[in-house]
Amino acid sequence: MRYLYVLLLFLLSVIACDASSLPATAERSGSITVMGAHHGAHPKAVPFSAFSDDRVTLLAADPNFDSTRLSLYSGVPLQRILDRAGVGPIKGVTLIGRDQYVVYLPAELVANPQVIIASERAGKPLTPYRGGPLKLMFPPELQMHLSAYCWYVDTVIPDYDDSPRVTVRLGGKTKQYTLPDLDALGPEKRSLFLSIPLGYRWDFPQLNQPSRVTAVSLETLFAGENLAGKQVTLTPFSGRPMILPVEPLLACEVMLVYRINDESIHPALGGPFSIYFPVMACGDLKGIAPETASLFFLHEISVD
């Protein structure tokens, strides 16, 4: 089922995206973003070819396909990617695919040199049908559940960025909000049933519902601006941007959520920032906001 789901999502994203906006080299070999402490505000994709000196091979199978048919995969150990990015000691890592599927792994799994980000199978680039251009792979002896095989990997987040920021572009001005900046705006605390990204979370604490969230409304962020007829673009650091009319978002008290149960939102839960759409409570949002009622991994809000 998971294979059918992610394949459908990927095909839809291919149809919706303008492929001409992506560099040809990145499309062939894939790129990866490592977001660590103090780097979350400016994520930067690095061509996977930059890790060519660290390549290894792994005889394994993706259980989403025939789990008894082993193939030779070529890629880079996940730990090596973190090392070269300058990431220090960690408790765990969140990997995110282009379809916003997440996989959280503890440090002991990450340190296994056979846990790799693969880009080739049987000497050929991984196709989207097989989860490419980049896919998380495991050695057979770990017997990982099929849902742990993250496809279309484009972002790796070690533990948690200790200084997350969200960018707001409005009226020709740009401002980056830290958590203390948002606290200074007089946020609301509400009890909500939250959506979280689909994924696999090894030993990650279960989110109890409803959760107590800390959030500011978009109306608060846009205070004093005439936004009649304007559109807002919500850009995640992984996944496709969403363009929506401003007026229903303000009328329905759409909120920027930045804490769950008084803790910063872990990326495995869609953080460090997300947007909550009260779709069930406000009819103006039906048909324009996501059915999951959330946009995950928010990086930038801009109004045009």
N, C-alpha and C positions, 0 to 999 in steps of 0.2 A: 504494500500500500504506500509506504513512504517513497519508494522508487517512482511510482506512478504520479504521486503528488508533486515531487520536486521536478520531474520531467515536464509536467504540465506547466508549472510555474516558470520554468526556464524558457519554454517555447513561447509563452505569453510575453515574457520580458524581451525576448529577441524580436518579436513582432512590434512591441511598443517602443523599443529603443532605436535611436538613430545611430546605426553602426558606423556611419561616416565620421562621428565625433570621436571615435576611439583610434589611437595610433595603431598602425598595422602591426608593428612589432609586438605591442602589448596583446593584440588579439591572437597572434600566433603562439606566443610563449606564456602569456598571462603575466599579471603583476600582483604584488602582495604589499599590503600596508601593515607595518608593525607599530601599534600605538602603545607606548609605555608611559611611565611617569613623565609629566611635563611635555608630552608630545601630542596629547589628545586634541589640543586646540588647532593643530595644523597637520592633519593626517596627510601623508604623502605616499603615493604608490611607487614601489620600486620594481623595475622589471625583474622577473624571476631569473632571467639570464645573469643577473648580477651575482647569483649564488652558484655559478657554474663550477667553481673549484671545489664545492662541497658535495657534489652529487654522489649518491650511493644507489645501489640496486636492491630490490626486495622481491622475493618470490612470494606472492600472496594472491588473494582473491577478494573481491568485493562481494559480500554475501547478499547484496541487493540483486546480484546476478547469480550465476551458478557458483555456489560456494565451494564446490569440489574441484573446480577448474582453475588451477593456479596459473598466473601469468607473471612475467618479469616486469616489474615497475621500476622506473627511474625517477629519482627526486632528491630532495634535500631533507635531512633530519630536522624536525621541528625545533629541537633544542639548538641546533646550529644556527638557524635563522634568528632565534632570540639572542644568541651569543653575539652574532655579528651586528645586531642592532643595539648592542650595549645594554641589554636587559640584565639586571642583577638577580639575586635570589627571589624566587616566586613561590606562591602557594598553588597557583593554577593558571590556566590559559583559556580564554574564550576565542574560538574561531567562528567567523561569520562568512557565510556564502553570499553570492550576489542575490540570491532569493531570500535573504535574511534568515536562513536556517542557521541555528547556532549549535555549537558543540563545546561543552566545558570539560576540560581534562585537568586532573590534579598534576602536581609537579613530578611525581614519581613516574607517571605515564609519559609526560613530555620528555623526561630525561632518557627514555628508551631510544637508543640510536636507530631502531627500526620503525619508530613512529615517524613517518615522513609526509611531506607535502610532495605528492607525485605530479609530474607533468608529462610523463611518457608511459606507454604500455606497449610491450613487445617492440620497443624501438621506434614507436610512432607517437606523435603528440596525442594527448588525451582529447577526445571529442566531447562536445556537450552531452551526447547520448551516454557517455561513460563517466560523466561528472566533471569533465575538464572545462577550462584548460588546467586548473589546479585542483587536486583532490586530496583529502586526508586519508592516509592508508595505514594499516596496522599489520604486524606479523601474525600469521595464523594461530600461533600458540597463545595469544592473548584472548582469543575467542570473543572478540568484541561484538556487541549487538549491532545489527545492520544499521540502526539509527545513528550510530557513532561515526559513520563514514560521511563526513561533511563534503559535499560537492561544491564546485564553483567557488572555492575558497578565495577571498580577496582581502580579508582583514584578520589580523591576529592581535589580541589584546592581552598582555600579561597582567594578571591580577586586576588592578583597577588604576586608572589614571588618577593620581592624587590631587590634581588641580584642573578638573574639567571646566570647560567654557563653552557657551553657546553664543553664536554670532547673530546679531539682529541688524539688518540693513533696512533703514526706513528714512524717507525724506532726504535722501542724499547723505545721510549720516550712518556710520557703522559703529556699533558698540559690542564688546564682548562681555557677557555676563558670567561671573563666577558664582559659586553657590552663595557666598556671603552677599554678593550684589543682589541676588534674587531674594534672599532673606530680608534685605533692606526695603523691598517693595511691599512688604506686608502680605505675605502669602497666606493662602487658605489651607486648612487641614481638613480633609474629608475622608470618609470611609467609602471606598469604591471597590467594585469587582473589576480587577484589572486584567487586561489581556497581556500575555507574554509571547515572545516569539516561539515558534515551533522549534524543537531541538532535543538534544541529548545532553544531560547534565549529570556527570558522574559525581556522586557524593555531595551534590549541591543541595542546601536546605530547601525544602519545599515552601513555596509561597502560600501562606494561609490567606483565604479569601473570606470576607472582604478585607482589604488592606487599608491602612491609614496612610494617606499620601499627603505630601506637601507640594503645593502647586501655585502658580500665578496664572491669571487669565491673560489671553492675548490682548484683551482690552486694556489691561494694566500696562503691558509692554508698549501699546500703541497710543497711549494717552496723549490728547492734545493734537492729534493728527487727523486731517480730513481724508478719509480713506474711501469715500463714496466711489463706486465703480472700479476700485482697485482689485488686484489679485495678489495673493500671497503664495510664495514658493517655499515649501518645507523640504529641506534637503538633509537626508540622513548621510552619515559617513559610509554606510554600506547599503546599497539598494538604490532604487530610482527616486528622484524628487517627485513631489506631489504639488500640483498647481491648483489652487482653489480660490473662489471669490471670497473677499474679506468679510462682507456684510453678514452672511449667515454664521460665520465663525465667531463674530463678536456677539451677535444676537443670542447665540446658543451657549455662551460661556465656555468656549473651547479653551483648554488649559495646557500650559507647559508644566509637566510633572518632573520633579527633580529629586525627590526623596520618597522612599517607601519605608514605612514604619520607622521614620526618623533617621534612616541610613541612606547614604548615596546609592543610586540605582546601579547595581552591577550590570555590566554589559550582557551577561548571560540572561538577564531579565529585560533587555531592550534599552539599557541606559547608555551613558549617564543621563541623558535627557530623552523624554518622549512627549508626544502630544496625545492628550485624551479628548476624544470626541464623544459627547453624550448623545449618541445617535438615537437610542431608545427614548430619551426624554425630550428630544427636540426634532420635530418633523422637518425643519429646514435643512437638516444635515443628511436626510435620507437621499441616497442616490449620488451624493457627492463625496461623502466621507467613507473611510474603509469600514467594512462590516465587523472587523475585529475591534473597532472603536479606539484603536491606537495606531500611532505612527512611531516606530522604534528608531533608536540610534540617531536622534535628531542632532544635527551639526549646525545648521544655519536656517534662519528665518529671514526672508527678504520680501519686500512689498514693492510692486511696480504699478 
